[in-house]
Amino acid sequence: MAKDGWDVWGKEIPNFNEFWAFLTHISDKCNACPGCRQGGGPPFCGIRKCAMKKGLDFRADCDEFPCRRIEGLAQGYINLVPDMKRMKEIGFDAWFEEQKERAATGFIYADIRCPGYEVPND
């Protein structure tokens, strides 16, 4: 967004400064979730508990992938299952390199969709 000048012209939008501060905070690598394996994420997460119990590094490593929990989560994160299948197919290192390339183009991994919400056609 900074490349497109939002930090300059977006200030005309009500509450933009708060919004920009929020984006700056969550995009700072120092504020990123360390992931389940490093103690991040909510302790009550069923997927996290299952992966820890099975000693898995990645969800895609599970013999039951994608399970009902993952499929439920994937309703809000449409790229989750295809990305994890891709990781399993080509290996983590190659997948990680692909993610770096995608990030350079502005791709957002967590392309969130709210179940039941349709995007207007106009």
Residue, then its C-alpha position, 0 to 999 in steps of 0.5 A: m500500500a505504501k508503494d501505491g501512496w496510501d500513506v500519503w493520500g489515504k490520510e483524507i479517509p476518516n480514521f486512516n491514521e489508526f488503520w495505518a498504525f494497525l497495518t504497520h504493527i501487524s506487518d512488522k516481522c517482530n510482531a508476527c506469530p511465531g507459529c504453533r511449534q514455537g508456542g504461538g497461537p491460541p492454546f485452546c486450538g484443536i488443530r494445534k493440540c492435535a499437531m503437537k500430540k502427533g509431533l507434526d511440524f506441518r499440518a500437511d504431514c498428517d496422514e489424515f490431512p485434510c481433516r474436518r478441522i482443517e476443512g472447517l478452517a479452510q472455509g475462511y482461508i481459501n488457499l489453506v488446503p491447496d497451499m498445504k497440498r503444494m507443500k507436501e508435493i514439492g517439499f517445504d524448502a521449495w514451497f517456502e521459496e515460492q511463498k517468498e516470490r508470492a510475497a514480493t508480488g503483494f500476494i496475501y497468504a491468508d486470503i480470508r473469506c467469510p463463510g456465507y458472505e458473497v462479494p457484490n458483482d458491481 
